[in-house]
Amino acid sequence: MRSNSSPLGAVVVTGASSGIGQATAVRLANAGYHVFAGVRKESDGTALQLLTTGSLTPLILDVTDAERVAEAAREVDKSGLPLAGLVNNAGIGLAWPMEVIPPETLRWQYEVNVVGQVAVIQAFLPLLRRATGRIINIGSVGDRLTLPFGAPLCSSKWAFASITEALRLELRPWSVHVVLVEPASIHTSAIHKLRHDVEDVVAQMTDDQRTHYEASYRSMTDMAYEREQAGSDPDVVAKVVLRALTASKPATRYLTGKDARLLASMARWLPDRTFDRLRVKLFGLPSEFGGAAKQRVHL
């Protein structure tokens, strides 16, 4: 801990080891908040402290571990600092064909991205209510649309968006603002893990499943990889988080990142069938409805 005082109070940022969480923790610390940065390993926390001259305390935090979540809330409470904000950024992203994904893998996606987020919010809400702090949930533009093979991640973000909306209404009596930040393409180190994940998924497919899905699955993930490689810097999200924390009346949702507004507009205004055709073309999926059955007949 560099300092135990801050005129702006404390902010907890989960998933701060890298990417959006790291950029957010650094920007908020530089802005004058005392940041409690949720990390999985002590070495990540030490590295994070070197990135800012501001006030930052690493917080060992696994959102799926109830004891660690409770201990983290107690540690923040003991600091004596008012909790100005909770930034829920921790999460994982899985891409699978829905016919193929093991149920336990789908459950884990929800355990981290939905149940774990709720557990953290519940643990810190007494401190937020006491200080009239704010909740900033990092969602995704994927909470407005779904990509082929992206249902595990996108559906968890849809669920988190729904929870965010409910919280926004439920916490109004205590003047606790609840904000959803919806990034689109953001370039982070997590994208490099996608290549390994794709091979792992394909390896778990049966021969029939590979015949059905491998080509289109690889096409979609290759396109996703290219888009994320060309995505915005994570700091664009961090800037939005700071704006949401400091605005006298924050927006309920903030779109940010490359193509975020374009994607959201298409999802809102295009008819479903038109948007389907666009996604099929964009991600290199078979274009003809029923094409697989017709192909079998010709074989």
N, C-alpha and C positions, 0 to 999 in steps of 0.2 A: 504493500500500500504506500503510495507516494505521499498522500496527504489525507487526513480524515476530516477535512473541512471543505465545504463548497457552498457559496451563496445560492447556487441553483438547486442544490439537493442532489440526491442519488438517482441513478438510472441503472436498472438491471437489463443486460443484453444477453440473451441466450444464443448458443451456437456461434460464439465469438472467435473461434479458433482460426477461421479463414473466411474468405469471400465477403458476403454482405455483412455478416455479423462482425467480422474484424474491422471492416471499413466504418461501420456504424459506431462501434466502441471507441475507435480512435477519434472520429470526428466529434463525438459527444464529449469525450474527455478534453479535447482541444478547445471545445466551446465553453468549458467551465463546469461541467457536471462531474460529480464523482461517479465513475462507471464501475459497476460490479459486472465483470465480464465472465459469462458462463463458458467454461472450457471443459474438455474431457480429461486433459493431462496437464500436469504442472508445467511441463516444458512449453506447452502452448501459451500458458499464462505468462511465463517469463518472457517469451518472444514478443508477446503482445505489449507488455510494458515498455519494451525498448522502442516501440513505434510512436510513443507519445510522451510529451513532457507534462501532460496533464495528470489528473488524479485518477488512478485506475487500480482496482483490486481484482485479481483473478479469483474466480469462484468455481470450484470444482462442481460440475452440475451435469447430471444425466437426467433428461426430462422423463425417462421411463423408470427411474429409481425413486420411489416414494420417499425413502429415508433421506436421500441426498437432496431432494427438492425441499423437504421440510427443514433440513439443516441449513440449506442456502438461505431460506427465508429468515431463520433465526440469526444467521450471521449478519445479514443486512439490517435486521432490527437492532442488533447490538451496536451497530455503528452509530446509532443516534441520529443519523441523517434522515430527513424527510424523503420518502420515495416519490420522486417527481414523475417517474415513468418506468414502465415495464415493456421492453421490446422483445416480442416473441419471434425469434428468427430460426431457432433450431429446427431441423427437418431433414428428411431424406427424399430422394426421388427415384422411383422405380418405373421401368418401362417393360411391360410384358404384354403378350396377347392374352386376352381375358380367358380364353379356353385353356391356356397353358399354365398360368400363374398358380403356384401351390397356395391353398387357403392360408397356411401359416405365414407365408410371405406377404400376402395381402393384409393379414391381421397386423403384421409388424409395421407396414406402411402407415396404417391407421393408429397404431400404438404410439408411434413417434410423432406423426403430423397432426393428430387430432387429440387423442386421449392424453398424451404427454403435455400438450399445450394447455389443455384444460386444467391438468394437475398443477402446473406452474401458476396459472392465473388464480386458481383457488388459494394456493399457498401465499401469494403476495397481495391478494385483494385487501386484507385488513390493513396492511401498511399503505396501500394506495388510497383507500378510503380515508384513512387518518390524515393523509397529506394532500388530499384531492389531487392525486396523481393521474396519469394517463396510461392507457394501454394501447400500444402500437403493435398490431399483428402484421407480420410479413406474410402475405399470401402469394398470389401469382395471377397474372392475366389468365392463367389456366383455370381460374375459378369462374370464368365467363364462357369458356369454350373447352372442348376436349379434343386432344390429338389422338389419332389412331395409335394404339399400343401405349398410349399415355394415360389410360384410365386409372391405374393405381394412384399415380401422383395427382392427376387433375381432380379425381373424385374426392381425394382427401382435402384438396384445397377448396373445392366446393363446400365440403362439410365445414371447414374452418371459417369460410366466409359466412356461412349461415350462423355459426356460433358467435362470430363477431357481431353480426347484426342483432342477435338476441341480447348479447351483453350490452350493446349500445343503448338499447331500450331499458334493460333491467337496471343499469347503473346510473341512469339519469337523475334519480332522486338524490344522489350523493355528488352530483356534478363531476362525475368521472367520465371523461371523454374516452371513447373507444374507436380507434381508427384502423382501417385496413389499407395497407400499402400493397399494390399489385404490380410487381415487376414483370417485364417481359424478358427479352434476351439479355442476360447479364453474363459477362465473361468472368468465370471464377475457376479455380483449380479443380473444382468438383467435376467439370466437364470431362477431364482426362480419365476419370474413373469409368466413364460411360463405355469406352472401348472394351475394358475388361468385363464390365457387366453384360455387354452384348454377347460376348463369347460364353459367359457362364450360363446365360439364358438359353442360348442355342444348344449348348451341351446337355441341358436338362430336357430338351424336347425329344419326343419319340420320333421315329422315322416318319410316321404319317404327319406329325405336327410340323416337322421340318419341311416336308413337301408342301403343306398348306401355307406356312407362314414365313419361312426363313428369308426368302428373297424380299418380300415386302417389309418385313421387320428390319432387315439390314438397310433397306432403302430409307425407311423412316428415320432410323437412328443416325445414319450418315448425314441426312439433311439436318437433323436436330443438332448434331455435333458442329456442323458448319455454321449454323445460325448462332449458336452459343459462342463459338470462337470469334465471331464478328460482333458479339454483343457489347453492350455498354459496360463501362467500368463500374464496379460495385459502389463506388463513392456516389454515383447518382442516386442510389437508394438511400445512402447515409444522409445526403443533403435533404431528402424528402422527410426522413425520420426526424431530423432536427427541426424542420419547418413544422411538422405535426406536433412536436413537443412544445414549441414556442408560440404558435399562432394563438391569438386570443380566442378564436373560434375555429378549430381545425375542420377541414373537410372530413366527411365520413369515409371517403375513399380517395386514394392518390394512385393514379397510373404513372408508371415511370419505366425507363429503359427503352431500348430500341424497338420501334414498331408497336409499342404498347397501345397507343390510342387507335392506331389503324386496326389492330387485331380486335380490340374491344368494340370498335364501330362495326366491323364486319359481323362479329358475333351477334350484335344487337339488331342490325338492320337487314342483313341478308336472309332470305328464306332458307329454311333448313336444307332443302335439296340443292340449292345453289351453293350454299356453304360446303355441303358434302362434296360436291364436284370439285370445288376449289381445293379442299384439303386432300382429296384423292390425287389430284394433279400435282399439288405442291410436294407431297411426300412420296410420289412415285409408286402409288398403289395401283393394282389392276383397275382400269377405268370402266370396264363394262360390267354392269350389274348381272350377276349370274354367269360371269365369264368362266369361273372355275368349273362349273357343271358342264358347260358347253365344251370346254377343253377335254374333259373326261370322255365325252361322247365321241369326239374326233379321234381320241387315242384308241 
